[in-house]
């Protein structure tokens, strides 16, 4: 895919034949002290053998609804299916369901249903009937589009159950005073909730899009938007797994490591020409490859650092427990 013309100001950007990107500025947790990330939605022209329509991957803010409606008008195609990028992006779900009443959503069945937002949405039958909760690595209902796009659900990593309550003015506490970001983050619960991170592979362009079991790929412009304490903690253009990170974090038990590494082994079978994520700066492509062999070599090297390149899970298990006095069997 060609992201060179991508812009926050564009209604949408055509990045490949039949593929469009919508982009918005996004601050994690809606906090001004966080870095400024891109929040992409990818839209594909797909066919189920009967009709042609649009399928969106990712759920950006609902302010981009008008952008997709413009794309519908320009292409003559309706948005009928939305696949979330996983458990990190669900706050705008209601807005997209309301704006596209004929669209169904494929969402995580792991963390999302346990969150405040998920519980509220799933409590309403009009929404629940249109949401298919997914927990596995494969997405059988979407296999009919596998000649265009394939989805993969990594389901062995962990994240916090739910974030602390945020007031209407999300940069201030209930007493009206500005919240300290480090104080706010200190209230985040332990990472003991399994999460789903949904990757996709666009077959014609050989483009792989990764999600939050890998670190967010940020350049200096994005990091400079964060508060100084956070800038000092963040790594520029870090292409790495979150397996040993504090949040999200990888499994430490043998079965979880084995399952995750078996899933990752399937990615290494793909013929990938480029890698990107939902949050890199407009125009950025994280990796480009001239051959499958080059991709496998480079990506294996990245996974070696956390042991995820070993399909048996043994290497990951050892590294995950290396600095711990307690090994989970």
Residue, then its C-alpha position, 0 to 999 in steps of 0.5 A: x500500500x502507498x501511504x505517501x498521500x495520507x493526510x489528517x486533512x483528507x476525507x480519505x486516501x486511496x492507498x491501493x486499488x479498492x483500499x482506502x484509509x481514513x485518518x485522525x489525530x488521537x491521544x490515548x485515553x484522551x489525555x493531552x499529555x499523551x503522544x499524538x497518534x494516528x488512528x486509522x480505519x482501513x476500508x476494502x471493496x469486497x464481494x461475498x460472491x453476490x454483492x460488492x460492498x465496503x468492509x472496514x478494519x478498525x474503529x476510529x472516532x465516530x467523527x470520521x463517520x462523514x468520511x466513510x459516508x463520502x466514500x460510500x457516495x463516491x464508490x456507490x458501495x455501502x459499508x456493511x461490515x466492520x472488524x475492530x482492531x481488537x480490545x484497545x479500540x471500542x469507545x466509538x462502537x456505538x457511534x458507528x452502529x448508529x451511523x450505519x444501521x445495516x452494518x454488523x461488527x466483529x468485535x473482541x469477546x475477551x476484554x470488550x464485554x467486560x468493560x464499562x462501555x462493552x457492558x452498556x452496548x451489549x445490554x441493548x438488544x438493538x446493538x447486541x444483535x449486530x455484534x459478533x464476539x470473536x475470541x479465536x485466531x481465525x475468523x470463519x465468517x470472514x473467510x469468504x473475503x480471504x482472496x482480498x483480506x485475511x484477519x488474525x486474532x492474537x488472544x494470549x496477551x494480557x492488559x488491564x481490565x478497564x481504565x480508571x473513570x475519566x470525567x467529561x473534561x478528561x484532562x481534569x480530576x473531579x475537583x477540577x484540577x489538572x490531573x498528573x498523567x503519572x498519577x492517573x496511570x498509577x491507578x491503572x489495574x494490573x494486566x490480568x485480563x486477556x485481550x484480542x489484537x487483530x492483525x490483517x493481511x491484504x493479499x493483493x498488496x501483500x500489506x500486513x497491518x499489526x496491532x497492540x501486541x506490538x509496540x506503537x510505532x511513533x516518530x519524533x513528531x508524535x512523541x514530542x506531543x507528549x508530556x516531558x516525563x512520558x517523552x523520556x519513557x518512550x522509544x522512537x520508531x520502536x518495532x518490537x513485541x510487547x511480550x515483555x512490556x508491562x502493558x500490554x504483556x505476553x503470557x508467562x505460562x507454557x500453554x499460553x506461550x505455545x499457543x501464541x508462538x503457533x499463531x505467530x508461526x502462521x504470520x511467518x508463512x505469509x508473503x509480506x511486502x510491507x508492515x504498518x500499524x494503525x497508529x504510525x504517522x501519516x505517510x509512514x510505512x514501518x517496513x518494506x521488503x523486496x522478497x518473502x525471504x527478506x521479510x522472514x529474516x527481518x521479522x524472525x530477528x524481531x521475534x527472536x528477542x522475545x522468543x516468539x520465533x520458536x513455534x514450540x513456545x519453549x524459548x518464549x516461556x523461558x524468556x518470559x520467566x527469566x527475571x521472575x522467581x515464580x514460573x507458572x507451569 
